[in-house]
């Protein structure tokens, strides 16, 4: 037992020395080590799961919420997450890890899976994610706006450019205004 403990302490000291020497490259142009990616993903998913268990998902499929979500997504998210028909931006290209491109994902028909994803998306949009460039929009937007954005992100799966543009034009026609705590943009 003492040998095992000594081996663990020595290994930890070597890891600290190696990391402190700059051996681990933090550049966004360099991918994480495989084990590092797995640990980060595990910690991220565990954190989100623990914090979304008790969230109650409101009705997300009405037209008003989707239009508000489209307007918020268009104003805040396209530089990183893109939109149908949009080419990668300088910002999206330089991100590591890469931001998900929601319109390229498969549509979801299972209601339980949609509810689960809605909770996760809401929490991430509201709180952001460390070391990913995902901001915490909950500091400048109310929960209703964040749920609306969540609804639109879910709706975007396999969305065409024409469908996306129709949502944006409809939001503009209905005079939705991207708002930060009462300050319109």
C-alpha positions as CSV (number, residue, x, y, z in Angstrom):
1,X,0.0,0.0,0.0
2,X,2.8,2.4,0.8
3,X,4.5,1.6,-2.5
4,X,1.3,2.3,-4.4
5,X,0.8,5.6,-2.5
6,X,4.5,6.6,-3.2
7,X,4.1,5.8,-6.9
8,X,0.9,7.9,-7.1
9,X,2.6,10.9,-5.4
10,X,5.7,10.5,-7.6
11,X,3.5,10.4,-10.7
12,X,1.6,13.4,-9.6
13,X,4.8,15.4,-9.0
14,X,6.1,14.4,-12.4
15,X,2.8,15.5,-14.1
16,X,3.0,18.8,-12.2
17,X,6.6,19.4,-13.3
18,X,5.8,18.4,-16.9
19,X,2.8,20.7,-17.1
20,X,4.6,23.6,-15.3
21,X,7.5,23.3,-17.8
22,X,5.1,24.2,-20.7
23,X,5.1,20.6,-22.1
24,X,1.3,20.9,-22.6
25,X,0.6,23.3,-25.5
26,X,-2.4,25.5,-24.7
27,X,-2.6,27.0,-28.2
28,X,-6.0,26.8,-29.9
29,X,-4.2,25.5,-33.0
30,X,-3.1,22.4,-31.1
31,X,-5.6,19.6,-30.2
32,X,-5.8,18.3,-26.7
33,X,-4.3,15.0,-25.9
34,X,-6.9,12.2,-26.3
35,X,-7.1,11.6,-22.5
36,X,-7.4,15.3,-21.9
37,X,-10.4,15.5,-24.3
38,X,-12.1,12.6,-22.6
39,X,-11.6,14.0,-19.2
40,X,-12.9,17.5,-20.2
41,X,-15.9,15.9,-21.9
42,X,-16.7,13.8,-18.9
43,X,-16.4,16.7,-16.5
44,X,-18.5,19.0,-18.8
45,X,-21.3,16.5,-19.3
46,X,-21.4,15.5,-15.6
47,X,-21.5,19.2,-14.6
48,X,-24.4,19.9,-17.0
49,X,-26.3,16.8,-16.1
50,X,-26.1,17.6,-12.4
51,X,-27.3,21.2,-12.9
52,X,-30.2,20.5,-15.3
53,X,-32.0,17.6,-13.6
54,X,-34.7,19.9,-12.0
55,X,-35.2,22.3,-14.9
56,X,-38.7,22.5,-16.2
57,X,-38.9,22.9,-19.9
58,X,-41.6,25.3,-21.0
59,X,-43.7,24.9,-24.2
60,X,-41.1,25.6,-27.0
61,X,-42.9,25.0,-30.2
62,X,-45.1,28.0,-30.6
63,X,-44.4,30.5,-33.4
64,X,-43.8,33.5,-31.1
65,X,-41.1,31.8,-29.1
66,X,-39.4,30.4,-32.3
67,X,-39.4,33.9,-33.9
68,X,-37.9,35.4,-30.8
69,X,-35.3,32.6,-30.7
70,X,-34.5,33.1,-34.4
71,X,-33.9,36.8,-33.8
72,X,-31.6,36.1,-30.8
73,X,-29.7,33.3,-32.6
74,X,-29.2,35.5,-35.7
75,X,-27.9,38.4,-33.6
76,X,-25.7,36.5,-31.1
77,X,-24.8,33.0,-32.4
78,X,-24.0,32.9,-36.1
79,X,-20.4,34.1,-35.8
80,X,-19.5,30.9,-34.1
81,X,-22.4,28.4,-34.7
82,X,-23.1,29.6,-38.3
83,X,-26.5,29.5,-40.1
84,X,-27.7,27.5,-43.0
85,X,-26.0,28.7,-46.2
86,X,-23.4,30.6,-44.2
87,X,-19.6,30.0,-44.8
88,X,-17.4,29.5,-41.8
89,X,-16.3,32.9,-40.3
90,X,-12.9,33.9,-39.2
91,X,-14.1,33.5,-35.6
92,X,-15.6,30.0,-36.1
93,X,-12.6,28.7,-37.9
94,X,-10.2,29.8,-35.1
95,X,-12.2,28.2,-32.3
96,X,-10.9,25.1,-30.4
97,X,-12.9,23.2,-29.6
98,X,-15.0,24.0,-32.6
99,X,-18.5,25.3,-31.9
100,X,-21.3,22.9,-32.9
101,X,-23.1,23.7,-36.2
102,X,-26.7,23.0,-35.2
103,X,-28.2,23.1,-38.7
104,X,-25.9,20.2,-39.7
105,X,-27.2,17.9,-37.0
106,X,-29.8,15.2,-37.5
107,X,-33.4,16.1,-36.6
108,X,-34.7,14.6,-33.3
109,X,-38.2,13.0,-33.2
110,X,-38.0,11.5,-29.7
111,X,-39.7,13.9,-27.2
112,X,-37.7,12.7,-24.2
113,X,-34.5,13.3,-26.1
114,X,-35.7,16.8,-27.1
115,X,-36.6,17.6,-23.5
116,X,-33.2,16.4,-22.3
117,X,-31.4,18.5,-25.0
118,X,-33.5,21.5,-24.3
119,X,-32.4,21.4,-20.6
120,X,-28.7,21.1,-21.6
121,X,-28.9,23.8,-24.3
122,X,-30.7,26.2,-22.0
123,X,-28.2,25.7,-19.2
124,X,-25.2,26.2,-21.6
125,X,-26.7,29.3,-23.2
126,X,-27.5,30.8,-19.8
127,X,-24.2,29.9,-18.1
128,X,-21.7,29.5,-20.9
129,X,-18.8,27.0,-20.9
130,X,-15.3,27.7,-19.6
131,X,-12.5,27.4,-22.1
132,X,-14.8,27.2,-25.1
133,X,-15.5,30.8,-25.9
134,X,-19.2,30.1,-25.2
135,X,-20.4,33.2,-23.3
136,X,-22.9,33.2,-20.4
137,X,-25.9,34.9,-22.1
138,X,-27.8,34.7,-18.8
139,X,-25.9,37.8,-17.6
140,X,-27.6,40.0,-20.2
141,X,-30.8,38.0,-21.2
142,X,-33.8,36.8,-19.2
143,X,-34.8,33.1,-19.0
144,X,-37.6,33.7,-21.5
145,X,-35.2,34.9,-24.2
146,X,-32.8,32.0,-23.4
147,X,-35.6,29.4,-23.7
148,X,-36.6,31.0,-27.0
149,X,-33.0,30.7,-28.3
150,X,-33.0,27.1,-27.0
151,X,-36.3,26.4,-28.9
152,X,-34.8,27.8,-32.1
153,X,-31.5,25.8,-31.7
154,X,-33.5,22.6,-31.4
155,X,-35.6,23.6,-34.5
156,X,-32.5,24.3,-36.6
157,X,-31.5,20.7,-37.0
158,X,-31.4,19.9,-40.8
159,X,-32.9,23.4,-41.4
160,X,-32.4,24.7,-45.0
161,X,-31.1,28.2,-45.9
162,X,-34.6,29.1,-47.1
163,X,-36.2,28.0,-43.9
164,X,-33.7,30.0,-41.8
165,X,-34.1,33.1,-43.9
166,X,-37.9,32.8,-43.6
167,X,-37.6,32.7,-39.8
168,X,-35.3,35.8,-39.8
169,X,-37.6,37.8,-42.2
170,X,-40.7,36.8,-40.1
171,X,-39.0,38.0,-36.9
172,X,-38.0,41.3,-38.6
173,X,-41.6,41.7,-39.9
174,X,-43.1,41.1,-36.5
175,X,-40.7,43.7,-35.1
176,X,-38.9,41.5,-32.7
177,X,-36.0,43.4,-31.2
178,X,-32.8,41.8,-29.8
179,X,-32.8,43.2,-26.3
180,X,-30.3,43.3,-23.4
181,X,-32.0,44.0,-20.1
182,X,-34.3,46.6,-21.8
183,X,-31.8,48.0,-24.2
184,X,-32.7,47.3,-27.8
185,X,-30.0,46.8,-30.4
